[in-house]
Amino acid sequence: MNAGDDDVRILNGLIGATLDSARHYKKVAGNVGNPSVRALFEHLSTERKSITQALQSQLGAISSNPMIESARNVSFTRRIFGNVRHAMDYGYIALIDEVERGEERVKAKYERALTNEKLSTLSRSVVQNAYKSVCAGCAQMHALKRYPNAERVHSERVEQW
């Protein structure tokens, strides 16, 4: 395996996790009644798609066969956010807790990539920029728990899928 293969493997894993994050933010946005919270989830979904595009651009620049994402990566990303649907049955706090847990897992995946010595300098730069955005999204999930109108927002029911 050459250095480019390591980058392809790492970037594919991050792309899968980030795309899954974007999809789940979009699903949650469609099921939250509060317009400002919905807008936040929609924004984060769009932001994750943008991150994915940057990672895919780097992948395309380093590989003639960039799409070698394994089934293992796909199953990992499904496990990251697998409980969001279940959490929606239990209301706002459970939903935010589950999304927050998923985001922490995505963040950890980026952290592992950044500590991987096999990641090239160019790819590391792209991953570092994406990581900053992922961290900002995690911070926004933490902040949702301290939403100024918590009593009103926390009591609202999450619409069914």
C-alpha positions, 0 to 999 in steps of 0.5 A: 500500500502506498502513501496515496492509498492511505489518504484515499482510505482515510478520506473515504472514511471521513466522507462517509461519516460526514455525508451521514452527518449531513443526511441526519441533520436534514432528517432531523430538520424536517422533524423539528417544529421550532423554526430556529432549531430547524434552520440550524439543522438545515444549515449544519446539513448544508455545511456538512455537504460542503465539507464533503465536497472539499474532501471529495475534491482532495480525493479526486486530486490524489487518486484516479480511483477515488471511490473505494469506500468499503462496506465497513465505512458505510456500516460505521457511519450508520452506527454513528447516527443509528439511534436518532430515529429512536431518540425522536420518539422521546422528544427534544432532549433525547434527540439533541443528546443523540445528535450530540453523541453522533457528532462527537463520534464524527469529531473523534474520527477526524481527530484520529485522521489528524493523528495518523502519520500516514496522512499526507500534508496536503490531505491533512490540511483539507482534513484540518479545515473540515475538522474546524467546521465539525468542531463548530457544529459540535459546539452548536449541539452543546449550545442547543441544550442551553437554548434561551427558551428552553422550557418552550423548546424542550417541551415541543414534540418532535414530529414522527418520521 
